[in-house]
Amino acid sequence: MDQAGDCVIRACAIALKMDYLDVKKQLFARAIENGFMPNSEQTYEPFLFEHGWIKKSPMKNSKNRKFELGMMPVECDMIVRMSKHLVAVVDGVVNDTWDCRAWCSNSYFIKQK
């Protein structure tokens, strides 16, 4: 499990190809402005939207069940939101400090074209 507590910063930095410390500073600055924590949806979602990412509903299989991350068809680079966790998937590879492929996605973000 993610013991570092920085999954939002890490996932955003990896997927957006930005410096980790720059992302951290930007999210913390936003958090101070909006009164929410840096890893809250109210902070990271506007950050992603402003960088051209859009939110999508979770992918579901033919039985209307959410896909586990490891079973999701990867259409492009994405940031996947799970229960209390964010992870970057770049070039089909899960970039995380632990293997979270068995967790189901709640939603995901992709770069708007």
Long-range contacts (C-beta under 8 A, 24 or more apart in sequence): 1-98, 2-85, 2-96, 2-97, 2-98, 2-100, 3-97, 4-97, 5-39, 6-39, 7-39, 7-85, 7-86, 7-87, 7-96, 8-38, 8-39, 8-44, 8-86, 9-38, 9-39, 10-88, 10-95, 10-96, 10-97, 11-79, 11-86, 11-87, 11-88, 11-95, 11-96, 12-44, 12-47, 12-48, 12-79, 12-86, 12-88, 14-88, 14-90, 14-95, 15-53, 15-77, 15-78, 15-79, 15-88, 15-89, 15-90, 15-109, 16-51, 16-53, 39-86, 44-86, 48-79, 48-109, 52-111, 52-112, 53-79, 53-109, 53-110, 53-111, 53-112, 54-109, 54-110, 54-111, 54-112, 55-107, 55-108, 55-109, 56-107, 56-108, 56-109, 56-110, 57-107, 58-104, 58-105, 58-106, 58-107, 58-108, 59-105, 59-108, 66-104, 66-105, 66-106, 67-104, 67-105, 68-101, 68-102, 68-103, 68-104, 68-105, 69-94, 69-100, 69-101, 69-102, 69-103, 69-104, 69-105, 70-94, 70-101, 70-102, 72-105, 72-108, 75-110, 76-110, 76-111, 77-110, 77-111, 78-108, 78-109, 78-110, 79-108, 79-109, 80-105, 80-107, 80-108, 81-105, 81-106, 81-107, 81-108, 81-109, 82-106
